Amino acid sequence: MTRLNLMLVIAIILSALFLVHSHYEARRAFMALEAATKEATRLELEHERLQVERRSQASPLRIEQIAKQQLQMRLVTPGITQYVKQPNETPAKPAEVKP
């Protein structure tokens, strides 16, 4: 009878240790999940901010300002337009295909 009681006590202690270990692992996994969720939220917000910044950088008004100020470009007028004509070339004959 003493051996049976001793075996049962050892089994209870082992199952209690396993229960504590499984709770610890579950808590650790939950904390990792929470950290990953926070990181995903932070990255999502950063992505949205970068999208807004990209749209503002590519606005036509900003591009026009940069073209005028930094590149010293100006609007096209008929007085400064130069037309380039292609020299007259005889069209090439299509190659004949031999059977």
N, CA, C and O atoms as a GROMACS GRO file, in nm:
protein
  396
    1MET      N    1   0.082  -0.118   0.000
    1MET     CA    2   0.000   0.000   0.000
    1MET      C    3   0.087   0.125   0.000
    1MET      O    4   0.053   0.225  -0.063
    2THR      N    5   0.200   0.119   0.070
    2THR     CA    6   0.288   0.233   0.080
    2THR      C    7   0.348   0.265  -0.057
    2THR      O    8   0.365   0.381  -0.095
    3ARG      N    9   0.380   0.159  -0.131
    3ARG     CA   10   0.436   0.182  -0.264
    3ARG      C   11   0.334   0.249  -0.356
    3ARG      O   12   0.369   0.338  -0.434
    4LEU      N   13   0.211   0.208  -0.348
    4LEU     CA   14   0.105   0.265  -0.429
    4LEU      C   15   0.087   0.414  -0.395
    4LEU      O   16   0.074   0.498  -0.484
    5ASN      N   17   0.086   0.444  -0.263
    5ASN     CA   18   0.073   0.585  -0.223
    5ASN      C   19   0.192   0.667  -0.271
    5ASN      O   20   0.175   0.780  -0.317
    6LEU      N   21   0.311   0.612  -0.260
    6LEU     CA   22   0.430   0.681  -0.305
    6LEU      C   23   0.425   0.704  -0.456
    6LEU      O   24   0.461   0.812  -0.502
    7MET      N   25   0.382   0.605  -0.532
    7MET     CA   26   0.369   0.621  -0.677
    7MET      C   27   0.266   0.727  -0.712
    7MET      O   28   0.288   0.807  -0.804
    8LEU      N   29   0.154   0.729  -0.639
    8LEU     CA   30   0.050   0.830  -0.665
    8LEU      C   31   0.100   0.970  -0.631
    8LEU      O   32   0.070   1.065  -0.704
    9VAL      N   33   0.175   0.986  -0.523
    9VAL     CA   34   0.230   1.116  -0.485
    9VAL      C   35   0.327   1.164  -0.593
    9VAL      O   36   0.325   1.281  -0.631
   10ILE      N   37   0.412   1.074  -0.641
   10ILE     CA   38   0.508   1.111  -0.747
   10ILE      C   39   0.432   1.149  -0.874
   10ILE      O   40   0.470   1.245  -0.941
   11ALA      N   41   0.327   1.075  -0.908
   11ALA     CA   42   0.246   1.106  -1.026
   11ALA      C   43   0.179   1.242  -1.012
   11ALA      O   44   0.173   1.318  -1.108
   12ILE      N   45   0.128   1.274  -0.893
   12ILE     CA   46   0.063   1.404  -0.868
   12ILE      C   47   0.165   1.517  -0.879
   12ILE      O   48   0.138   1.621  -0.939
   13ILE      N   49   0.283   1.496  -0.821
   13ILE     CA   50   0.387   1.599  -0.828
   13ILE      C   51   0.430   1.623  -0.973
   13ILE      O   52   0.445   1.738  -1.016
   14LEU      N   53   0.449   1.515  -1.049
   14LEU     CA   54   0.488   1.528  -1.189
   14LEU      C   55   0.379   1.598  -1.271
   14LEU      O   56   0.409   1.683  -1.355
   15SER      N   57   0.253   1.561  -1.246
   15SER     CA   58   0.146   1.627  -1.321
   15SER      C   59   0.134   1.774  -1.281
   15SER      O   60   0.101   1.858  -1.365
   16ALA      N   61   0.160   1.808  -1.155
   16ALA     CA   62   0.157   1.948  -1.113
   16ALA      C   63   0.270   2.026  -1.179
   16ALA      O   64   0.250   2.139  -1.224
   17LEU      N   65   0.389   1.965  -1.185
   17LEU     CA   66   0.501   2.031  -1.253
   17LEU      C   67   0.471   2.050  -1.402
   17LEU      O   68   0.503   2.154  -1.459
   18PHE      N   69   0.412   1.951  -1.465
   18PHE     CA   70   0.376   1.963  -1.606
   18PHE      C   71   0.273   2.073  -1.626
   18PHE      O   72   0.281   2.148  -1.724
   19LEU      N   73   0.175   2.084  -1.535
   19LEU     CA   74   0.072   2.188  -1.543
   19LEU      C   75   0.135   2.327  -1.530
   19LEU      O   76   0.100   2.417  -1.606
   20VAL      N   77   0.226   2.343  -1.436
   20VAL     CA   78   0.294   2.472  -1.418
   20VAL      C   79   0.375   2.505  -1.543
   20VAL      O   80   0.374   2.619  -1.589
   21HIS      N   81   0.445   2.407  -1.597
   21HIS     CA   82   0.525   2.430  -1.717
   21HIS      C   83   0.437   2.467  -1.836
   21HIS      O   84   0.472   2.557  -1.912
   22SER      N   85   0.325   2.400  -1.853
   22SER     CA   86   0.237   2.430  -1.966
   22SER      C   87   0.174   2.569  -1.951
   22SER      O   88   0.156   2.639  -2.051
   23HIS      N   89   0.141   2.611  -1.828
   23HIS     CA   90   0.091   2.747  -1.806
   23HIS      C   91   0.199   2.851  -1.839
   23HIS      O   92   0.171   2.955  -1.898
   24TYR      N   93   0.321   2.820  -1.799
   24TYR     CA   94   0.432   2.910  -1.828
   24TYR      C   95   0.452   2.926  -1.979
   24TYR      O   96   0.469   3.037  -2.028
   25GLU      N   97   0.450   2.815  -2.051
   25GLU     CA   98   0.466   2.819  -2.196
   25GLU      C   99   0.351   2.894  -2.262
   25GLU      O  100   0.373   2.970  -2.356
   26ALA      N  101   0.229   2.872  -2.214
   26ALA     CA  102   0.113   2.942  -2.271
   26ALA      C  103   0.126   3.092  -2.248
   26ALA      O  104   0.097   3.172  -2.337
   27ARG      N  105   0.169   3.132  -2.130
   27ARG     CA  106   0.187   3.274  -2.098
   27ARG      C  107   0.297   3.334  -2.185
   27ARG      O  108   0.283   3.446  -2.234
   28ARG      N  109   0.404   3.260  -2.205
   28ARG     CA  110   0.514   3.308  -2.288
   28ARG      C  111   0.470   3.323  -2.435
   28ARG      O  112   0.506   3.420  -2.501
   29ALA      N  113   0.392   3.228  -2.484
   29ALA     CA  114   0.341   3.236  -2.621
   29ALA      C  115   0.245   3.354  -2.637
   29ALA      O  116   0.245   3.421  -2.740
   30PHE      N  117   0.163   3.378  -2.535
   30PHE     CA  118   0.069   3.490  -2.539
   30PHE      C  119   0.145   3.622  -2.542
   30PHE      O  120   0.105   3.714  -2.614
   31MET      N  121   0.251   3.634  -2.465
   31MET     CA  122   0.330   3.757  -2.464
   31MET      C  123   0.398   3.779  -2.600
   31MET      O  124   0.406   3.892  -2.647
   32ALA      N  125   0.445   3.672  -2.662
   32ALA     CA  126   0.505   3.683  -2.795
   32ALA      C  127   0.401   3.726  -2.898
   32ALA      O  128   0.429   3.806  -2.986
   33LEU      N  129   0.280   3.671  -2.885
   33LEU     CA  130   0.172   3.710  -2.974
   33LEU      C  131   0.137   3.858  -2.958
   33LEU      O  132   0.118   3.929  -3.056
   34GLU      N  133   0.129   3.905  -2.834
   34GLU     CA  134   0.100   4.046  -2.808
   34GLU      C  135   0.209   4.136  -2.866
   34GLU      O  136   0.179   4.240  -2.925
   35ALA      N  137   0.334   4.097  -2.850
   35ALA     CA  138   0.445   4.177  -2.905
   35ALA      C  139   0.437   4.181  -3.058
   35ALA      O  140   0.459   4.286  -3.118
   36ALA      N  141   0.406   4.069  -3.119
   36ALA     CA  142   0.395   4.065  -3.265
   36ALA      C  143   0.277   4.149  -3.313
   36ALA      O  144   0.287   4.215  -3.416
   37THR      N  145   0.167   4.148  -3.240
   37THR     CA  146   0.050   4.229  -3.275
   37THR      C  147   0.083   4.377  -3.265
   37THR      O  148   0.045   4.455  -3.352
   38LYS      N  149   0.155   4.417  -3.160
   38LYS     CA  150   0.195   4.557  -3.146
   38LYS      C  151   0.288   4.598  -3.260
   38LYS      O  152   0.274   4.707  -3.315
   39GLU      N  153   0.381   4.512  -3.295
   39GLU     CA  154   0.474   4.542  -3.404
   39GLU      C  155   0.400   4.553  -3.536
   39GLU      O  156   0.430   4.640  -3.617
   40ALA      N  157   0.302   4.465  -3.560
   40ALA     CA  158   0.223   4.470  -3.683
   40ALA      C  159   0.144   4.601  -3.690
   40ALA      O  160   0.135   4.663  -3.796
   41THR      N  161   0.087   4.642  -3.578
   41THR     CA  162   0.013   4.769  -3.575
   41THR      C  163   0.106   4.886  -3.602
   41THR      O  164   0.071   4.977  -3.677
   42ARG      N  165   0.225   4.884  -3.543
   42ARG     CA  166   0.322   4.992  -3.564
   42ARG      C  167   0.364   4.998  -3.710
   42ARG      O  168   0.375   5.106  -3.768
   43LEU      N  169   0.389   4.881  -3.769
   43LEU     CA  170   0.429   4.877  -3.910
   43LEU      C  171   0.316   4.923  -4.002
   43LEU      O  172   0.342   4.988  -4.103
   44GLU      N  173   0.193   4.889  -3.967
   44GLU     CA  174   0.078   4.933  -4.046
   44GLU      C  175   0.066   5.086  -4.045
   44GLU      O  176   0.044   5.148  -4.149
   45LEU      N  177   0.082   5.145  -3.926
   45LEU     CA  178   0.076   5.291  -3.915
   45LEU      C  179   0.190   5.356  -3.991
   45LEU      O  180   0.170   5.458  -4.057
   46GLU      N  181   0.308   5.298  -3.983
   46GLU     CA  182   0.424   5.352  -4.056
   46GLU      C  183   0.400   5.343  -4.207
   46GLU      O  184   0.434   5.435  -4.280
   47HIS      N  185   0.341   5.233  -4.252
   47HIS     CA  186   0.311   5.216  -4.394
   47HIS      C  187   0.211   5.322  -4.441
   47HIS      O  188   0.229   5.382  -4.547
   48GLU      N  189   0.107   5.344  -4.362
   48GLU     CA  190   0.008   5.446  -4.398
   48GLU      C  191   0.072   5.585  -4.403
   48GLU      O  192   0.044   5.663  -4.493
   49ARG      N  193   0.159   5.615  -4.307
   49ARG     CA  194   0.226   5.745  -4.304
   49ARG      C  195   0.314   5.762  -4.428
   49ARG      O  196   0.316   5.869  -4.489
   50LEU      N  197   0.385   5.656  -4.466
   50LEU     CA  198   0.470   5.663  -4.583
   50LEU      C  199   0.388   5.676  -4.712
   50LEU      O  200   0.431   5.744  -4.806
   51GLN      N  201   0.272   5.613  -4.717
   51GLN     CA  202   0.186   5.627  -4.834
   51GLN      C  203   0.139   5.772  -4.849
   51GLN      O  204   0.137   5.826  -4.960
   52VAL      N  205   0.100   5.834  -4.738
   52VAL     CA  206   0.057   5.974  -4.741
   52VAL      C  207   0.173   6.062  -4.784
   52VAL      O  208   0.155   6.154  -4.865
   53GLU      N  209   0.290   6.036  -4.730
   53GLU     CA  210   0.408   6.116  -4.766
   53GLU      C  211   0.442   6.099  -4.914
   53GLU      O  212   0.478   6.196  -4.981
   54ARG      N  213   0.430   5.978  -4.966
   54ARG     CA  214   0.458   5.954  -5.107
   54ARG      C  215   0.360   6.029  -5.196
   54ARG      O  216   0.398   6.087  -5.297
   55ARG      N  217   0.231   6.026  -5.156
   55ARG     CA  218   0.131   6.099  -5.234
   55ARG      C  219   0.159   6.249  -5.233
   55ARG      O  220   0.142   6.316  -5.335
   56SER      N  221   0.200   6.302  -5.118
   56SER     CA  222   0.228   6.445  -5.111
   56SER      C  223   0.353   6.481  -5.190
   56SER      O  224   0.360   6.589  -5.247
   57GLN      N  225   0.453   6.392  -5.193
   57GLN     CA  226   0.576   6.418  -5.268
   57GLN      C  227   0.549   6.417  -5.418
   57GLN      O  228   0.618   6.485  -5.494
   58ALA      N  229   0.451   6.340  -5.462
   58ALA     CA  230   0.424   6.326  -5.604
   58ALA      C  231   0.312   6.417  -5.652
   58ALA      O  232   0.262   6.398  -5.763
   59SER      N  233   0.270   6.513  -5.572
   59SER     CA  234   0.161   6.601  -5.614
   59SER      C  235   0.208   6.689  -5.731
   59SER      O  236   0.323   6.732  -5.734
   60PRO      N  237   0.120   6.716  -5.826
   60PRO     CA  238   0.159   6.796  -5.943
   60PRO      C  239   0.210   6.936  -5.906
   60PRO      O  240   0.302   6.987  -5.970
   61LEU      N  241   0.152   6.997  -5.803
   61LEU     CA  242   0.196   7.130  -5.763
   61LEU      C  243   0.340   7.128  -5.713
   61LEU      O  244   0.419   7.216  -5.747
   62ARG      N  245   0.375   7.027  -5.634
   62ARG     CA  246   0.512   7.016  -5.582
   62ARG      C  247   0.611   6.989  -5.696
   62ARG      O  248   0.720   7.045  -5.698
   63ILE      N  249   0.573   6.904  -5.788
   63ILE     CA  250   0.661   6.874  -5.902
   63ILE      C  251   0.682   6.999  -5.986
   63ILE      O  252   0.794   7.025  -6.032
   64GLU      N  253   0.576   7.075  -6.007
   64GLU     CA  254   0.589   7.199  -6.084
   64GLU      C  255   0.682   7.298  -6.013
   64GLU      O  256   0.763   7.363  -6.078
   65GLN      N  257   0.669   7.310  -5.881
   65GLN     CA  258   0.756   7.401  -5.806
   65GLN      C  259   0.902   7.358  -5.818
   65GLN      O  260   0.989   7.442  -5.838
   66ILE      N  261   0.929   7.231  -5.805
   66ILE     CA  262   1.068   7.182  -5.816
   66ILE      C  263   1.120   7.206  -5.956
   66ILE      O  264   1.236   7.245  -5.974
   67ALA      N  265   1.035   7.183  -6.057
   67ALA     CA  266   1.079   7.204  -6.196
   67ALA      C  267   1.115   7.350  -6.218
   67ALA      O  268   1.212   7.380  -6.287
   68LYS      N  269   1.037   7.441  -6.162
   68LYS     CA  270   1.064   7.584  -6.181
   68LYS      C  271   1.185   7.630  -6.100
   68LYS      O  272   1.270   7.702  -6.152
   69GLN      N  273   1.194   7.588  -5.975
   69GLN     CA  274   1.299   7.641  -5.886
   69GLN      C  275   1.432   7.570  -5.906
   69GLN      O  276   1.533   7.636  -5.932
   70GLN      N  277   1.435   7.440  -5.896
   70GLN     CA  278   1.562   7.368  -5.898
   70GLN      C  279   1.612   7.341  -6.040
   70GLN      O  280   1.731   7.351  -6.067
   71LEU      N  281   1.520   7.307  -6.129
   71LEU     CA  282   1.561   7.274  -6.264
   71LEU      C  283   1.552   7.393  -6.359
   71LEU      O  284   1.594   7.384  -6.474
   72GLN      N  285   1.496   7.503  -6.311
   72GLN     CA  286   1.480   7.627  -6.387
   72GLN      C  287   1.408   7.602  -6.519
   72GLN      O  288   1.448   7.651  -6.624
   73MET      N  289   1.301   7.526  -6.510
   73MET     CA  290   1.219   7.499  -6.627
   73MET      C  291   1.108   7.603  -6.636
   73MET      O  292   1.077   7.670  -6.537
   74ARG      N  293   1.050   7.618  -6.753
   74ARG     CA  294   0.939   7.712  -6.770
   74ARG      C  295   0.834   7.647  -6.858
   74ARG      O  296   0.860   7.545  -6.923
   75LEU      N  297   0.716   7.707  -6.860
   75LEU     CA  298   0.607   7.652  -6.938
   75LEU      C  299   0.637   7.668  -7.087
   75LEU      O  300   0.708   7.760  -7.127
   76VAL      N  301   0.583   7.581  -7.167
   76VAL     CA  302   0.604   7.582  -7.311
   76VAL      C  303   0.516   7.689  -7.374
   76VAL      O  304   0.396   7.698  -7.346
   77THR      N  305   0.576   7.769  -7.458
   77THR     CA  306   0.501   7.868  -7.536
   77THR      C  307   0.537   7.847  -7.683
   77THR      O  308   0.643   7.793  -7.713
   78PRO      N  309   0.451   7.890  -7.773
   78PRO     CA  310   0.482   7.872  -7.916
   78PRO      C  311   0.610   7.943  -7.959
   78PRO      O  312   0.675   7.900  -8.054
   79GLY      N  313   0.647   8.051  -7.890
   79GLY     CA  314   0.766   8.124  -7.928
   79GLY      C  315   0.895   8.049  -7.902
   79GLY      O  316   0.995   8.075  -7.968
   80ILE      N  317   0.896   7.956  -7.806
   80ILE     CA  318   1.021   7.884  -7.774
   80ILE      C  319   1.016   7.738  -7.817
   80ILE      O  320   1.108   7.661  -7.787
   81THR      N  321   0.912   7.701  -7.887
   81THR     CA  322   0.898   7.563  -7.931
   81THR      C  323   0.981   7.539  -8.055
   81THR      O  324   0.974   7.618  -8.149
   82GLN      N  325   1.057   7.434  -8.058
   82GLN     CA  326   1.136   7.398  -8.174
   82GLN      C  327   1.088   7.262  -8.224
   82GLN      O  328   1.078   7.165  -8.148
   83TYR      N  329   1.057   7.258  -8.353
   83TYR     CA  330   1.009   7.135  -8.411
   83TYR      C  331   1.124   7.068  -8.486
   83TYR      O  332   1.197   7.134  -8.560
   84VAL      N  333   1.140   6.941  -8.468
   84VAL     CA  334   1.246   6.865  -8.534
   84VAL      C  335   1.181   6.781  -8.642
   84VAL      O  336   1.089   6.703  -8.616
   85LYS      N  337   1.232   6.799  -8.764
   85LYS     CA  338   1.176   6.723  -8.875
   85LYS      C  339   1.271   6.610  -8.910
   85LYS      O  340   1.393   6.624  -8.903
   86GLN      N  341   1.213   6.501  -8.949
   86GLN     CA  342   1.291   6.386  -8.988
   86GLN      C  343   1.330   6.402  -9.135
   86GLN      O  344   1.247   6.442  -9.217
   87PRO      N  345   1.454   6.372  -9.169
   87PRO     CA  346   1.492   6.385  -9.311
   87PRO      C  347   1.413   6.285  -9.394
   87PRO      O  348   1.378   6.176  -9.348
   88ASN      N  349   1.384   6.326  -9.520
   88ASN     CA  350   1.307   6.238  -9.608
   88ASN      C  351   1.390   6.117  -9.644
   88ASN      O  352   1.499   6.128  -9.700
   89GLU      N  353   1.338   6.004  -9.611
   89GLU     CA  354   1.406   5.879  -9.642
   89GLU      C  355   1.312   5.797  -9.729
   89GLU      O  356   1.190   5.800  -9.712
   90THR      N  357   1.371   5.723  -9.821
   90THR     CA  358   1.288   5.635  -9.902
   90THR      C  359   1.252   5.514  -9.817
   90THR      O  360   1.337   5.457  -9.748
   91PRO      N  361   1.126   5.477  -9.822
   91PRO     CA  362   1.087   5.362  -9.740
   91PRO      C  363   1.155   5.236  -9.789
   91PRO      O  364   1.170   5.214  -9.909
   92ALA      N  365   1.196   5.155  -9.698
   92ALA     CA  366   1.265   5.030  -9.732
   92ALA      C  367   1.164   4.930  -9.786
   92ALA      O  368   1.051   4.920  -9.739
   93LYS      N  369   1.211   4.855  -9.888
   93LYS     CA  370   1.124   4.752  -9.945
   93LYS      C  371   1.119   4.634  -9.849
   93LYS      O  372   1.221   4.599  -9.789
   94PRO      N  373   1.003   4.574  -9.834
   94PRO     CA  374   0.997   4.456  -9.748
   94PRO      C  375   1.077   4.343  -9.810
   94PRO      O  376   1.078   4.327  -9.932
   95ALA      N  377   1.142   4.268  -9.729
   95ALA     CA  378   1.225   4.156  -9.775
   95ALA      C  379   1.136   4.048  -9.832
   95ALA      O  380   1.030   4.015  -9.777
   96GLU      N  381   1.180   3.994  -9.943
   96GLU     CA  382   1.104   3.887 -10.005
   96GLU      C  383   1.137   3.754  -9.937
   96GLU      O  384   1.252   3.724  -9.907
   97VAL      N  385   1.034   3.678  -9.913
   97VAL     CA  386   1.053   3.549  -9.849
   97VAL      C  387   1.058   3.442  -9.956
   97VAL      O  388   0.965   3.429 -10.036
   98LYS      N  389   1.166   3.366  -9.958
   98LYS     CA  390   1.182   3.258 -10.056
   98LYS      C  391   1.134   3.127  -9.994
   98LYS      O  392   1.166   3.094  -9.880
   99PRO      N  393   1.056   3.055 -10.073
   99PRO     CA  394   1.006   2.927 -10.019
   99PRO      C  395   1.108   2.820 -10.007
   99PRO      O  396   1.078   2.709  -9.963
   0.00000   0.00000   0.00000
